[in-house]
Amino acid sequence: MTQQVQGVVAPGKNQPVRVETILVPDPGPGEAVVKIQACGVCHTDLHYKQGGINDDFPFLLGHEAAGTVESVGAGVTDVAPGDFVILNWRAVCGQCRACLRGRPQYCFDTHNAKQKMTLAGGTELSPALGIGAFAEKTLVASGQCTKVDPSVSPAVAGLLGCGVMAGIGAAINTGQVGRGDSVAVIGCGGVGDAAVVGARLAGAAKIIAVDIDDKKLATARRMGATHTVNSRTSDPVEAIRELTGGFGADVVIEAVGRPETYQQAFYARDLAGTVVLVGVPTPDMKLELPLLDVFGRGGALKSSWYGDCLPSRDFPMLVDLHQQGRIDLAAFVTETIGLDEIEKAFERMHDGDVLRSVVEF
């Protein structure tokens, strides 16, 4: 039977979000209905609201979430009602050329629920990243549900569904930071700070955080940065080189997504070093680099999408590390809010006052 729940909808480009009645159908084959317990307010949700992703309004926002499986459809065997899960937006298919080559983290045919959630009047909703978790319940593909230790706080667990996983994965999976490496992270929002945590977890000897905001740099240091650079007052390339014996960092993670900061990352790495782009650029941005410099400096230029994670592998591992006290995921939760406070949370995000606001149900 279709259920009526409350959810947060972005009705049109740059329009204020509002709480609406959402109709959630019973799960069909391969689908699950999840009762949401917590969902982080991610910058991607703001992008949806601003029309920066696409124009398939109205959007049911929210995707960085954890909750309990309420019901499953026919053929679902990987999760069952009562399971505590983190939602992911890349349910792997198991059949595409990437999956068949043993690289499911690069799956080329990820999928979402086939049925649509709607407004009470029947208007179909576009769930953010195929999830739509700013709602009391949501419908997803069962493969988007990753079981983890149910004793972890939902507010903490949900953050692995997007931003924290993206940053940690950029360091560990994409950048392959190793013991003793030097790492620079440009941009110290939630994703950048997660990259700092990932670099520390991997055993980096020197972690240089770069930002234009001293408050963010102070937070990055609490997260594990060994050095900080305010790029409003210092040339970040020169500063990173000075801190690394004049050579540049082994791995530079760009968590802003702008051409000028990418160029800084490119020239701040050591010869044969690695640049990882995890910041999300807009469609109009262009990058220009001398091709001879790309050739002559060697190394690798990589982009990191979702931290190159495999949720079934990485989510339980990171939850376990948090439970052991080896990483402090709770440090990313700045505040907990209600469903009707998301518009204000977007404003605080824009002002740089929070790492994550988390909606609790």
ChimeraX attribute file (.defattr): number of C-alpha atoms within 10 A of each C-alpha:
attribute: neighborCount
match mode: 1-to-1
recipient: residues
	/A:1	7
	/A:2	11
	/A:3	12
	/A:4	17
	/A:5	16
	/A:6	16
	/A:7	24
	/A:8	25
	/A:9	29
	/A:10	25
	/A:11	17
	/A:12	17
	/A:13	18
	/A:14	14
	/A:15	12
	/A:16	14
	/A:17	23
	/A:18	15
	/A:19	17
	/A:20	17
	/A:21	17
	/A:22	28
	/A:23	25
	/A:24	23
	/A:25	18
	/A:26	17
	/A:27	25
	/A:28	19
	/A:29	16
	/A:30	19
	/A:31	25
	/A:32	29
	/A:33	26
	/A:34	30
	/A:35	22
	/A:36	27
	/A:37	22
	/A:38	30
	/A:39	34
	/A:40	33
	/A:41	28
	/A:42	24
	/A:43	17
	/A:44	20
	/A:45	25
	/A:46	23
	/A:47	15
	/A:48	26
	/A:49	28
	/A:50	17
	/A:51	18
	/A:52	15
	/A:53	16
	/A:54	11
	/A:55	14
	/A:56	15
	/A:57	18
	/A:58	21
	/A:59	24
	/A:60	34
	/A:61	30
	/A:62	29
	/A:63	29
	/A:64	33
	/A:65	31
	/A:66	32
	/A:67	30
	/A:68	22
	/A:69	25
	/A:70	18
	/A:71	19
	/A:72	25
	/A:73	17
	/A:74	11
	/A:75	11
	/A:76	17
	/A:77	11
	/A:78	12
	/A:79	18
	/A:80	17
	/A:81	13
	/A:82	14
	/A:83	19
	/A:84	27
	/A:85	27
	/A:86	31
	/A:87	33
	/A:88	29
	/A:89	23
	/A:90	26
	/A:91	26
	/A:92	23
	/A:93	16
	/A:94	17
	/A:95	13
	/A:96	16
	/A:97	14
	/A:98	17
	/A:99	17
	/A:100	12
	/A:101	12
	/A:102	11
	/A:103	13
	/A:104	23
	/A:105	21
	/A:106	20
	/A:107	22
	/A:108	16
	/A:109	16
	/A:110	18
	/A:111	18
	/A:112	22
	/A:113	23
	/A:114	15
	/A:115	17
	/A:116	16
	/A:117	23
	/A:118	20
	/A:119	20
	/A:120	14
	/A:121	9
	/A:122	11
	/A:123	13
	/A:124	19
	/A:125	22
	/A:126	21
	/A:127	28
	/A:128	22
	/A:129	21
	/A:130	23
	/A:131	25
	/A:132	27
	/A:133	32
	/A:134	34
	/A:135	30
	/A:136	21
	/A:137	26
	/A:138	28
	/A:139	31
	/A:140	32
	/A:141	29
	/A:142	28
	/A:143	26
	/A:144	27
	/A:145	30
	/A:146	23
	/A:147	22
	/A:148	20
	/A:149	16
	/A:150	15
	/A:151	10
	/A:152	15
	/A:153	16
	/A:154	23
	/A:155	28
	/A:156	24
	/A:157	32
	/A:158	28
	/A:159	30
	/A:160	27
	/A:161	27
	/A:162	21
	/A:163	27
	/A:164	28
	/A:165	25
	/A:166	29
	/A:167	34
	/A:168	31
	/A:169	27
	/A:170	34
	/A:171	34
	/A:172	21
	/A:173	18
	/A:174	25
	/A:175	29
	/A:176	17
	/A:177	24
	/A:178	19
	/A:179	13
	/A:180	12
	/A:181	18
	/A:182	25
	/A:183	33
	/A:184	32
	/A:185	31
	/A:186	29
	/A:187	26
	/A:188	27
	/A:189	27
	/A:190	25
	/A:191	30
	/A:192	32
	/A:193	31
	/A:194	28
	/A:195	40
	/A:196	32
	/A:197	25
	/A:198	27
	/A:199	34
	/A:200	26
	/A:201	19
	/A:202	18
	/A:203	15
	/A:204	22
	/A:205	15
	/A:206	21
	/A:207	29
	/A:208	26
	/A:209	32
	/A:210	30
	/A:211	22
	/A:212	16
	/A:213	16
	/A:214	15
	/A:215	12
	/A:216	25
	/A:217	24
	/A:218	14
	/A:219	19
	/A:220	30
	/A:221	18
	/A:222	14
	/A:223	21
	/A:224	21
	/A:225	27
	/A:226	17
	/A:227	16
	/A:228	23
	/A:229	22
	/A:230	17
	/A:231	18
	/A:232	12
	/A:233	8
	/A:234	12
	/A:235	12
	/A:236	25
	/A:237	21
	/A:238	16
	/A:239	19
	/A:240	31
	/A:241	17
	/A:242	12
	/A:243	17
	/A:244	20
	/A:245	9
	/A:246	13
	/A:247	16
	/A:248	26
	/A:249	30
	/A:250	25
	/A:251	31
	/A:252	32
	/A:253	34
	/A:254	31
	/A:255	30
	/A:256	22
	/A:257	17
	/A:258	17
	/A:259	15
	/A:260	13
	/A:261	18
	/A:262	22
	/A:263	16
	/A:264	18
	/A:265	27
	/A:266	26
	/A:267	22
	/A:268	27
	/A:269	27
	/A:270	23
	/A:271	16
	/A:272	13
	/A:273	23
	/A:274	26
	/A:275	28
	/A:276	25
	/A:277	26
	/A:278	26
	/A:279	23
	/A:280	15
	/A:281	14
	/A:282	12
	/A:283	8
	/A:284	5
	/A:285	9
	/A:286	10
	/A:287	9
	/A:288	8
	/A:289	10
	/A:290	8
	/A:291	8
	/A:292	8
	/A:293	11
	/A:294	14
	/A:295	9
	/A:296	11
	/A:297	15
	/A:298	13
	/A:299	17
	/A:300	16
	/A:301	14
	/A:302	15
	/A:303	19
	/A:304	22
	/A:305	18
	/A:306	25
	/A:307	26
	/A:308	23
	/A:309	23
	/A:310	21
	/A:311	26
	/A:312	19
	/A:313	11
	/A:314	18
	/A:315	25
	/A:316	19
	/A:317	14
	/A:318	19
	/A:319	23
	/A:320	16
	/A:321	15
	/A:322	17
	/A:323	16
	/A:324	10
	/A:325	10
	/A:326	11
	/A:327	18
	/A:328	15
	/A:329	23
	/A:330	13
	/A:331	13
	/A:332	23
	/A:333	17
	/A:334	12
	/A:335	14
	/A:336	18
	/A:337	18
	/A:338	13
	/A:339	19
	/A:340	15
	/A:341	16
	/A:342	24
	/A:343	16
	/A:344	13
	/A:345	23
	/A:346	20
	/A:347	12
	/A:348	15
	/A:349	19
	/A:350	12
	/A:351	9
	/A:352	13
	/A:353	15
	/A:354	18
	/A:355	23
	/A:356	26
	/A:357	26
	/A:358	28
	/A:359	27
	/A:360	18
	/A:361	19
